[in-house]
Amino acid sequence: MTETMPNWLKKRADLSPNREALIFEGNTYTFKQVFEKAKSYAAKLGAISLNRGETAAVLFSNQAESVFILYALQMAGIRTVILNNRLTSEELSWQLGDSEAKVLLYETRFNDKVSEINYDIRNISSDEWSQLQEKTVTILEEYNLDEVTTIMYTSGTTGNPKGVMQTYGNHWWSANASALNLGLHEHDKWLCTVPIFHISGYSILMRSQIYGMPVILHSSFEEKKVIEDIRKYQVTVMSVVSTMLRRVLAELGSEKLPVSFRCMLLGGGPAPLPLLEACLDKDIPVFQTYGMTETSSQFATLSPEYSIQRLGSAGKALFPNQIRIVDSDEQDIPQGAEGEILVKGPNVTIGYLNRPDVTADKIRDKWLHTGDIGYLDSEGFLYVLDRRSDLIISGGENIYPAEIEGVLLSHPGVSDAGVIGASDEKWQQVPVAFIVKSDPDISEDALLALCEEKLAKYKLPKKFYFVEDLPRNAAKKLLRRKLREWLEAEGDAIGH
């Protein structure tokens, strides 16, 4: 029997109508106001003949109106393809075609990008949307937890991206797992500077409805504004990646955040020791997490008390979740041994849109094969070493780029680092590093000396490239395929 729940936003507006729900650019909306706004937007769906179970795509940035429309689509039971606004028109065309979306709702600022989309679809800008007449549309009284509500395309680090289907139940359990881990305090407020088109941002909106928690939404990340609003609104929780956290610390200087701030939720890979030590000095609790689009946000988390003792760990699986480490034959392997990370839980996707073959290959007996390589230590703490596809094999030795990057990032003169394998006649592959300097005087010799101190000889980068920025996607994940393209453009196969 399929489980159902009351419509989250409607229920929340009934339970706590006058509680703050959303703060954006100085404007504050209560849950009742957000519900009424979303209901009004949902009524416009009738004007474009969009009905429950059909698919709409959205192309938005972090704006209050974006939140209202996302809630409207969810309440109307419309499958929503949430598009990354940083994609090219060609990439958007592919995702629209793959998802078979009936309509594209987009923010007017993306007019030029939308005009170049090569897919036959009805496009409605936010300006046009505001002019539509409201018609009677059925707002769901209950959510079917098995029903797909959102579709997000994976980063596409290799090949075409896949549409990850997320159910109401996935989002419900993700919010609950997070609350059981971080705790839920009466005065919690979550600062969202990450994109709401990404699961890290969208999941904050889901938690807001379910917890009855205000979200302070920023259109983009700007460290000075972050610190101002943490102080102004007494923010308690914020989601970041390492580069964002570094910028906040640099902006703080000798100052600290208010004592009411209780959680910096850090994704995007393990933080280097100097960063964690700097946070300790400033009494900033850092919770390091492991998660992905397929797990509807965080899946495992490392609490601050273990951040130094278990340096590099992603922590333990959250309460409803399970983790296994297996070999190539899908057999469980001993603690400490490296293998593929498998995850299972009620927040894990039911599969990939229109990809039954990929779904069957990646999800077996409800265990999702992540493609990540890692191990569990003797106490069950997860260590994520790298993506299987990013593995460098040099002279028969496995080299994990993340390990080398961690060493390079520990140097105070390095603000960002990326490592890939380059072709080599003798060793098959050797590591090369791309470096973004924070100290213009940092030299290749200094970095090599650091690596020689910390790494085995076969892991040493054979060449360093100094660049202005590294290519990262909206989730701030490093796009190693772009680094490979840079390397090919250099015409530089090291060892030739």
N, C-alpha and C positions, 0 to 999 in steps of 0.2 A: 504493500500500500504506500503510495507516494505521500510524503510529509508536506504539509503546507504551513505557512505562517502568515500573520496579518501583514499587510503592506507596511513596510518599515517606516517610511516618512509620514504616512498618515497616522500610524500608531504613535510615533514620536511626537507629532504635532498635538495629538490628543493627550498624551501623558505630560508633556512639558511645553505647552504652547508658547510661553513667554521667555523661555530660556534662549540665550544666544546660540545661534546655529552657525552663522557665517559672518566673517568680517573681511571686507575687501575694500582697500583704498579709502578707509575711514568710514565706510558705510556698514552698519550692523543690521543683520536680519535675524529675527527670531525663527524658531522652528515653524510656528504658525505661518509667518510671512513666507518662508521658503516653500512650505507646502502649497500655499495659495499661488505663489509664483509658478511653481512646477505644474500645478493643476491647470493654470491658465495656458501655459505653453503646451501642455498635453491636449487641451481643447483645440489647438490649432492643427493637431495631427489629422483631425477629421477633414480639414480643408484640403489636405493632400492625399486623402484616401489611404492613410497608413494604418494598418490594423495589427492586432495582436498576432505575434508569431512571424510577422514579416521583418525584413532586415533594412535598417537604415545605417548609413555611415555618417560620422561627424568629424569635422576638421576644425578644432578649436585651440585656443590658448588658455592659459589660466585667467579666467574672468568669472565674475559672479554669474553672468548670463549663461556661461558654459555649464556651470553647476546646475542651474535651474533646468536647462534642457536635458542634461544627462539624467536628472531625477525624473523628469517628465517621461522620457523614453522608458525608463525602468518601470515606472508606475503603470504605463500603458501596455507593458509586456512586449515591447518592440526589441528585437535583437539589435544590439548596437555595436557596430564596428567602430572602435575608437582609433582613429588614424593619427599617426605621428606627424605633426605639422612641419617637421624638419625634412621630410622626404621630398624627393623630386616629383614632378608631375608624372613622370614615367613610372616611378615606383608606386605612386598613389593609384594610377590607372590599373596597374597589375593587381593590387589588393582589392580594388573595387570590383574588378572582373572576377577575381577568385571568390570573393564573398557573395557575389550576385546581389549586391545591395540595390534596393529599389529607389532610394533617394539619397542624396548627399546634402547634409545640412552643414554650412560652413560659415566661418567668421568672415566678414566683408574684407578684412585686411588681406585675406588669401585669394582675392579675386584673380590676380595675375596667374597664380599657380593653378587655380581651378580652371581657368580659361584654356590652359594647355593640356588638360587631362584628355587622354585619348580613350574614352570609354563612354558609351551611350547611356547616360544616367541623368535623371532630373536633378538639377542643382538649385538649392535654395539658400541664398545668403542670409545672414542675420538681419540685414535691413529688410529684405523681402519677408522674412519670417514674422517680423514685428507688424507687418501690414496685413497678415492673413486673418481672416475672420475665424472666430472661435466657433466650433461646432461640438455637438455632443459626442464625447468619446468615453468609453468605459474605462474608468480607473480600476485597476485590480484591487479587490478587497483582500485577496490572499495571494501570496507568492508560492508557487510550486517549487520546492527546493531543488528538484531535478531539472528544472527548465533552464535553458541557456538564456542569459541576459546580456552578456558582453562577449565580444570577440576582439582579441588583441593579437596583432601579428608579432611573431618573434623577431629578434633583432636581425636575423638573416646574416650571421657572420659567415655562413657558407650557403650558397645556393639561394633559391627563392625563399622568402619567409613563409612560415606556416601560421594559419589562423588558430590561435588557442581559444577553445570554447570554455567559458567560465559560467557556471550556474549560479543561481541565487544561493544555493547551498554552499558552493565554494566560497563565496564572499562572506556568508554568515559564519562559517567555521573559521575562516581566516581571522575575522574580527574577534571571535571568541578565543581562539588560540593566542592571539596577541594580548588580549586582556588578562588571560590566565598567566601569561608570562610577565608582562610589565606591570600588572596591577591596574586597577581602574579607580582613580581618585575623584572625589566630588568636584574639585576645581580644575580638573585637567583641561588644558587647551593645547591644540596641536597646530604648530606652524607648518604650513605646506608651501615650500618653494620649489619642490620637484614637480615635473609636468603631470597634470591630471590625466593626460592621454597615456601615461605609463602606469603600470600596476602599483608602483610605489606611491603615486599621487592619488589614483582612483581609490585605492584601498583606504586612504584616510577619509574620503567622503563616505565610504560605507561604514567605517567606524563611527563617524559623526552621527549618522542616523541611529545606529544600533546602541551606542553608548549614551546618546544625548549630550554630545561633547561639541563645543565650538571649534571651528576651524578658522585660523587666520590665514587667508590665502594671499600669496604674492604672485604677481605676474611672471616674475623671474627671480633668480637668486642674486641678491646684492647684499654683501656681508654687513655693511653699515646699517641698512634698513632692517636686516635680521636682528641685530643686537638692539636696535631702537624698539622694535615691536616685541621682542622677548621681554624687555623691561616695561614697556607701555601696557601690554595686555597680560602680563604675568603668565607668559607661555610656560608650559611644563614639559612638552615633548616636541621634538623636531626630527625629521628624517633627513639624513645627509649621506654623502659619500666622502671619502677621505679628502679630496681636493676642496670641497666646500668647508669641511671642518678646519682645514689648514687656514683657509682665508678668514674664517670667523676668529680663530685664535690670533692671527696676525693683527686683525682689526681691534681686538680687545686690548692688545698691548699688555700693560701691567694690571688692567682691570679684570673683574670677574663677572659672571652672570649672576642674576638674583638667586638666592637660596631656594626659591620656589621652583626653579628649573631642575627637573629630575631625570631627564632621559634624552640622550642624543642617540637616536637609532641609526646605526651606521651600516650601510650596505655597500655592495660593489667590491667585496673582497676584504681580506684582513688588513688591519691598519698597522703601519710600521711602529716599532717601539718608541721612537722619539715623539711621535704624534700622541700616543697613548700616555706617555710620561708627561707631556705638556698639558694634557687634559686632567691628569691627576693633580698636577700643581695648581690648576684653576678650579678644582672640585667639580669638574664636569663629568657626570656619569656617562660612560660610553657603552652601549649595548651593541655588540657586533652581530650581524645577522647573515644568514644564508637563505636565499629564496630566488624565485624566478617567476616569470609570467605564468608558467604551468602550475605553480603552487599558490597562485593568487596572493602573492607577497611573501612575507617572511615564513620560513619553515623551521629553521633552527636559530637559536640565539645564544650568545655568550654574555653572561651577566658581568657587570663591571668588576666584581670581586675576583673574577678569574682572568681579567684582561691582561695582566702581566704574567701571572703564573702559567696561563695557557696561551701565551702569545702565538698568534697565527691561527687559533681555533675559531670555528664558527659556532661553537657551543654544542648544545644538545637539542634534539628534536623537541618542538613544542608539544604540549600535553596530548593533543589528539593524533600526533604524527609519529611515524616510524621511519627508521633509516637502516639500510643494509649496505654492506660492502661486498661485492662479488667479483669473481674472476671471469674470464672470457667464456666459461662454461656455465655461468650463472650460479656457481656454487659459492656459498658464504665462505669467507676467508678469515683467518685469525686476526685478532686485534693487533693493530700496528702494521698489518700488511696492506699494501696499496692495491686498490681496485676501483671498479666503477661504483658510483654512488647511486643507490636506488632509494626512492622515497614513496611513502604510502600514507594517505590520510584523506579526510573528507574535504580538504581544501585543494586537492589535486584535480586538475582538469579531467574531464571525461574523454577528451581527445582533440584531434585537429580537424578543422572544418574541411569537408570534402577530401579527406586524406585517410580513408579506412586502412590502407596499407601501412602508412606511417604510424597511425594510432595503434594498430595491432603489433607493430614492431617495437614501439616505444613503451606501450603500457601492456604488461603481461601479468595476469592474476592481480590486477589493481596496483602493481608496482610500476612506477614510472622510472624508466631508464634515463637518467639525466644527461649522460655523456660526460659528466664531470668525474675526475679522478680524485680519490681521497682515501682517508683511513680513519678508523675509530681507535682512540687510545684505550688504555686499560680501564679507564673510568667512563668510557662511552662518549668522550668529547670528539666531535667531528673536525677533521682537518681537510680542507679542500685544497688540493694541490694544483689542479689546472683542468682545463677542458681537454678531453681526449684528443680532439682535433688539433689542439695547439701544441701537443707534445712534440718536442724536438728529439730525434733519435740520432745520436752522434757516436759513430764507432761502436754501435750496439748498446750504448748507454742511454737511458731515458733522462732527458733534461726537461724540467718544468719551468717555463718562462716566469711564472709568478714568483718562484724562489729567487731568481736573479733580480727581478724587479723589486722585490722586498729589500734586498741588499742595497741596490742603487738608491731607492727612496729613503734609506736611512741616512744618506749623506745630506747635510744641511744645505748644500749648494744645488740640490736636485729638487725640482718641484713636481716633475712627472717623468715616468719612464715606461717604455714598452720594449719587449724583447720578442724576437721571432727567430726562426731557423733560416739560415741562408745555405744555398747549395755549396757543397765542397767535394772536390774530387777524391780526397783521401778519406774523409770521415763521413761522407754522405750529407750531413748537415752540421753546421756550427752556429752557435748563438751570436746574434748581433743586437745591439741596443740603440734605441732612439731616446734621446735625452732632452728634456726641457729644463733649462737652467733657471735657478732662482738667484744664483751668484754668477755673474758674467765671467768671473775669473776662474771658474772651475775648469780643470783640465782633464783630458783623456787619461793622462798618467795617474792623476789622483783617483779617478774612478776605478781604473784597473788595479791600483794598489789596494783599494778597499775590497774589491772582489777577490783578489788573491788572498786576502786575510780571512775572508768568510766562506769562500767556495772552493770546491775541488777544481783542479786545473782544467778538466774537460768542460766545466760549466762556464769558464771565463768568456765574456764576449770577445769576439775576434775583431770587432770594429764598433766604433761609436759614431752615431750620427746626431748632431746637435740641431734641433728643430724648434720652431716657435711654439707649436702646439701639437698634441697627439690627437688622432681621429678617434672620437668616442661617439657612441649613439646617445639617444635621449636618456637612457638609464645610466649613462656615464661609463658604460662598459667599453673597454678598448677594442677597436676594430682592427684586429691583426691582419685581416685580408687587405686593408688599406696600407698597412705598413709593408706588406709584401708587394703591393703595387708600386709603392715608393722605391722599394729596393730594385724592382724590375726596371723602373724608369731610370735608375742610376746606372743600369747595365752592369750591376756589380754582383756577380756570383763569386763570392770570396773563395779563393783557392784556385781560381782559373787564371 
